[in-house]
């Protein structure tokens, strides 16, 4: 039986879905105002692992993740770089998708941009106004009233009294309670990124977007809501309140939070300017090795960023691939029960214990190597299939072992790559297209993808 640590009860609970064999999961997505950093990598690799594990258990999954493309930070960046908001956010979304696909993160079933959901957001705010959970402030902003929800503070385990005297909360005399938060922010009619609403021109607050998207997709009951632990307060506290105030008996059953990535003993975050970008790491390490590193610590614990540990993860993954060399993929997706598969399931059923599950993969790999030495090829086939099957549950082995190992050993040095790019640029200037194409293909064979920009060329690993 699958046990999950539920943030709202602070207990490891047996997972019981609302509908038999179906799992509904909502995870807060990225605010696309910059490139994604390794903290995003961890959150979305973790929820991808959870998503894959449910599928492995035979559940029909419905996974929804939003893209926050309306935000003051986005507006501020765009003001500085003279790009339109749509062009800028689309570029950032492409970069995000690129990073995520290199990390073998599967696309969710539904991934709307907030800017596509404005009408629905307005409807939801209207509902909260009608239910007396919201009010309009003198300045025209629509606010959620935290006093209207008796369990406010329950999810993040913060008591209202304690919060009220908190120094971090600015006192705004127009608010009924200093913790009330904005659902619809009034803007000037001339402001570019704003929409018409019954309360005048404006744009939605951050928390209401997730509640809107999760309630359109799932109604008033949701199995799992996930996100990074840094979102617990105020974002998830506010989301939980809004969701529960929409209808009687609304409920989010399990709240799952992944731990933060720590850099130099501090939280890694874009807003603190203390972060390492995924795209930079992915130009040095392959995505599966990085994925391994992100899963090597239990998902709820903080993960210290350490380049040495990424290197160790890359070697560990390489050793798994090594034992799969010269073994064929069985077409029939068979799965047999033995001490290894049982240990793997036990680890995963215990609140997704990936470090333990990874150690089971290594035990199978050791077994395969031993069987190979004993020339027991039938057994090799059986266990290599098991290793493949279980590794795939965690999102590994998307490469053929030979390709993966060759790619690592034959990868050109940065100097070699740059000198080939220079050579190709000269060929392009001289309109020697065939030579330029040959160089591109040559690099592609070494796992290097070239990206031509207006005035220069960059490269990344395949
Ligand atoms: Zn959210």
Boltz pocket constraint, residues with backbone or C-beta under 6 A from the ligand:
constraints:
  - pocket:
      binder: B
      contacts: [[A, 27], [A, 28], [A, 29], [A, 206], [A, 207], [A, 210], [A, 235], [A, 239]]
      max_distance: 6.0
